[in-house]
């Protein structure tokens, strides 16, 4: 989209967005930009359909490259680790806004076990049961995992600053090779949440895994 002053911008629209759809995304993008460790497009305008303002999200334009280099994946891994280390006031969101199409709750929690068990797994279990999406034996196994999170959840860590929906389509690589983050479902959580999403959907080179682990080891040793 070209503005009257000649600037090229990206504009996302929706005929009937749910409450807080675009402003929640805008808030998340600004939160990711805050530590200034990983490029995130500037939010130029955001509205959920207020009087006289159509629902939209307007961002600065990023000129994309055709491919990602292995070096770019390594650089992205280090930058993502720095973003996680920027932290969050709590697990969840201080503004309590829900995220994604299922409107997952983000009320703040003091521990990852409480947040992931109650605000994610338990909610998804209930949705799966209501929709008949999973057989009862699978639901029973999930309930068992929720009950055992305290034992299998790993060492206690502070809340990381998460993108929250980090599949390959939500990373843009510009013409200089830099990786940009878009379309987040931001919240404070366990840093491995972003890494798990990247592994689940693929589309990232292997270099980011080693880079993020080396960055974490470096942080823990200082």
C-alpha positions as a printed NumPy array, in Angstrom:
array([[  0.   ,   0.   ,   0.   ],
       [  1.373,   3.429,  -0.963],
       [  0.601,   6.499,   1.136],
       [  0.122,  10.004,  -0.214],
       [  3.643,  10.93 ,   0.915],
       [  5.101,   8.112,  -1.198],
       [  5.847,   5.698,   1.635],
       [  5.12 ,   2.003,   1.095],
       [  3.471,   0.305,   4.073],
       [  1.88 ,  -3.029,   4.888],
       [ -1.816,  -2.932,   5.856],
       [ -3.768,  -5.834,   7.325],
       [ -7.571,  -5.616,   7.415],
       [-10.495,  -7.719,   8.621],
       [-14.225,  -7.305,   8.015],
       [-15.325,  -8.506,  11.44 ],
       [-12.363,  -8.855,  13.802],
       [-12.932, -10.166,  17.288],
       [-12.593,  -7.742,  20.202],
       [ -9.039,  -6.46 ,  20.521],
       [ -7.838,  -8.308,  17.397],
       [ -5.548,  -5.674,  15.872],
       [ -4.703,  -3.661,  18.976],
       [ -3.537,  -6.81 ,  20.77 ],
       [ -1.226,  -7.617,  17.865],
       [  0.048,  -4.035,  17.834],
       [  0.751,  -4.178,  21.571],
       [  2.669,  -7.413,  21.09 ],
       [  4.793,  -6.003,  18.279],
       [  5.706,  -2.967,  20.37 ],
       [  6.609,  -5.277,  23.29 ],
       [  8.929,  -7.297,  21.058],
       [ 10.565,  -4.09 ,  19.769],
       [ 11.166,  -2.778,  23.289],
       [ 14.484,  -4.576,  24.039],
       [ 15.853,  -3.597,  20.59 ],
       [ 17.577,  -6.967,  20.123],
       [ 15.643,  -8.27 ,  17.101],
       [ 14.039,  -6.308,  14.237],
       [ 10.259,  -5.898,  14.496],
       [  8.207,  -3.696,  12.116],
       [  7.097,  -0.357,  13.518],
       [  3.367,  -0.062,  14.168],
       [  2.095,   2.975,  12.264],
       [ -1.612,   2.594,  13.036],
       [ -3.929,   0.086,  14.708],
       [ -7.687,  -0.024,  15.199],
       [-10.31 ,  -2.644,  16.021],
       [-13.038,  -0.721,  14.229],
       [-13.558,   2.335,  16.413],
       [-15.976,   5.034,  15.281],
       [-14.604,   6.612,  12.124],
       [-11.658,   4.216,  11.969],
       [-11.902,   0.904,  10.079],
       [-10.322,  -2.218,  11.594],
       [ -6.722,  -2.357,  10.452],
       [ -3.08 ,  -2.763,  11.361],
       [ -0.534,  -0.694,   9.432],
       [  3.17 ,  -1.542,   9.616],
       [  6.362,  -0.335,   8.007],
       [  7.197,  -2.2  ,   4.818],
       [  9.959,  -4.86 ,   4.892],
       [ 11.551,  -5.714,   1.553],
       [ 12.037,  -9.476,   1.683],
       [ 14.899, -11.589,   0.378],
       [ 14.401, -14.726,  -1.713],
       [ 16.259, -17.041,   0.653],
       [ 17.804, -17.351,   4.114],
       [ 21.526, -18.023,   4.561],
       [ 22.909, -20.447,   7.191],
       [ 24.699, -17.477,   8.769],
       [ 21.369, -15.679,   8.966],
       [ 19.848, -18.568,  10.901],
       [ 22.728, -18.505,  13.397],
       [ 22.388, -14.741,  13.853],
       [ 18.648, -15.188,  14.339],
       [ 19.255, -17.828,  17.017],
       [ 21.476, -15.503,  19.045],
       [ 19.029, -12.615,  18.668],
       [ 16.087, -14.795,  19.713],
       [ 17.957, -15.847,  22.855],
       [ 18.554, -12.174,  23.707],
       [ 14.859, -11.481,  23.207],
       [ 13.938, -14.3  ,  25.591],
       [ 16.429, -13.016,  28.16 ],
       [ 14.771,  -9.567,  28.034],
       [ 12.131, -11.235,  30.173],
       [  8.566, -10.52 ,  31.196],
       [  6.999,  -9.253,  34.449],
       [  5.159, -12.568,  34.81 ],
       [  4.063, -15.685,  33.027],
       [  1.124, -14.539,  30.921],
       [  0.366, -10.9  ,  30.126],
       [  0.053,  -7.938,  32.434],
       [ -2.784,  -6.563,  30.286],
       [ -4.552,  -9.97 ,  30.439],
       [ -5.42 ,  -9.843,  26.734],
       [ -6.215, -13.19 ,  25.131],
       [ -4.316, -14.411,  22.073],
       [ -4.886, -16.317,  18.835],
       [ -8.137, -17.63 ,  17.382],
       [ -8.972, -19.701,  20.476],
       [ -8.645, -16.616,  22.691],
       [ -6.245, -18.407,  25.049],
       [ -6.234, -16.796,  28.506],
       [ -3.137, -14.906,  29.633],
       [ -3.884, -13.883,  33.216],
       [ -0.532, -13.478,  34.995],
       [  0.888, -16.407,  36.96 ],
       [  3.929, -16.646,  39.221],
       [  5.15 , -19.972,  37.828],
       [  5.395, -21.576,  34.411],
       [  3.84 , -24.792,  35.77 ],
       [  0.684, -22.911,  36.768],
       [  0.523, -20.892,  33.544],
       [  1.18 , -23.728,  31.107],
       [ -0.957, -26.218,  32.985],
       [ -4.005, -24.002,  33.618],
       [ -3.874, -21.356,  30.847],
       [ -2.773, -23.631,  28.028],
       [ -3.035, -27.4  ,  28.446],
       [ -6.204, -27.453,  30.553],
       [ -7.918, -24.978,  28.223],
       [ -6.924, -26.945,  25.109],
       [ -8.033, -30.184,  26.775],
       [-11.484, -28.696,  27.387],
       [-11.734, -27.44 ,  23.8  ],
       [-10.696, -30.832,  22.428],
       [-13.306, -32.585,  24.577],
       [-16.097, -30.186,  23.579],
       [-15.283, -30.549,  19.878],
       [-14.674, -34.28 ,  19.992],
       [-11.244, -33.668,  18.507],
       [ -9.378, -36.282,  20.575],
       [-10.343, -39.74 ,  21.878],
       [-10.844, -40.16 ,  25.617],
       [ -7.645, -42.212,  26.163],
       [ -5.614, -39.337,  24.684],
       [ -7.433, -36.811,  26.869],
       [ -6.697, -38.981,  29.901],
       [ -2.972, -38.993,  29.033],
       [ -3.025, -35.21 ,  28.689],
       [ -4.702, -34.849,  32.092],
       [ -1.988, -37.056,  33.559],
       [  0.729, -34.857,  32.02 ],
       [ -0.89 , -31.746,  33.469],
       [ -0.896, -33.322,  36.926],
       [  2.816, -34.218,  36.586],
       [  4.085, -30.918,  35.183],
       [  5.794, -30.088,  38.463],
       [  7.882, -33.267,  38.177],
       [  8.606, -33.247,  34.432],
       [  8.662, -29.524,  33.671],
       [ 12.402, -29.089,  34.15 ],
       [ 14.358, -26.536,  36.229],
       [ 12.654, -23.342,  37.341],
       [ 13.39 , -20.409,  35.024],
       [ 12.221, -16.781,  34.967],
       [  9.556, -15.856,  32.376],
       [ 10.971, -15.287,  28.916],
       [  9.707, -12.671,  26.466],
       [  8.027, -14.882,  23.856],
       [  6.805, -14.318,  20.325],
       [  4.296, -17.079,  21.064],
       [  3.509, -18.239,  17.506],
       [  6.943, -18.619,  15.95 ],
       [  6.484, -20.669,  12.818],
       [  8.485, -19.858,   9.673],
       [  5.732, -17.699,   8.152],
       [  6.026, -15.272,  11.059],
       [  9.683, -14.543,  10.352],
       [ 10.576, -12.234,   7.475],
       [ 14.131, -12.027,   6.136],
       [ 15.036,  -8.726,   4.522],
       [ 17.469,  -8.033,   1.672],
       [ 20.376,  -7.616,   4.106],
       [ 19.754, -11.032,   5.672],
       [ 18.24 ,  -9.749,   8.918],
       [ 15.31 , -11.665,  10.426],
       [ 12.176,  -9.734,  11.439],
       [  9.329, -10.969,  13.648],
       [  5.67 , -10.448,  12.726],
       [  2.188, -11.646,  13.776],
       [  2.96 , -12.546,  17.408],
       [  0.912, -14.087,  20.199],
       [  3.106, -12.487,  22.853],
       [  3.231, -13.507,  26.501],
       [  5.687, -14.33 ,  29.229],
       [  6.455, -18.032,  29.219],
       [  9.131, -20.702,  28.974],
       [ 11.746, -19.932,  26.293],
       [ 11.41 , -23.461,  24.897],
       [  7.858, -22.623,  23.781],
       [  9.2  , -20.595,  20.842],
       [ 11.804, -23.25 ,  20.047],
       [  9.171, -25.991,  20.1  ],
       [  6.971, -24.066,  17.673],
       [  9.932, -23.656,  15.33 ],
       [ 10.68 , -27.377,  15.447],
       [  7.013, -28.355,  15.077],
       [  6.338, -26.486,  11.843],
       [  9.86 , -26.399,  10.386],
       [ 11.15 , -23.9  ,   7.862],
       [ 14.187, -22.845,   9.922],
       [ 17.785, -23.909,   9.373],
       [ 19.534, -25.969,  12.032],
       [ 21.944, -23.194,  12.985],
       [ 19.456, -21.391,  15.215],
       [ 19.237, -24.34 ,  17.649],
       [ 22.95 , -24.388,  18.434],
       [ 23.103, -20.597,  18.533],
       [ 20.263, -20.218,  21.033],
       [ 21.724, -22.951,  23.249],
       [ 25.186, -21.348,  23.192],
       [ 23.623, -17.992,  24.047],
       [ 21.785, -19.556,  26.975],
       [ 24.927, -21.312,  28.236],
       [ 26.804, -18.023,  28.047],
       [ 24.085, -16.258,  30.037],
       [ 23.997, -18.931,  32.732],
       [ 27.779, -18.843,  33.162],
       [ 27.912, -15.084,  33.831]])
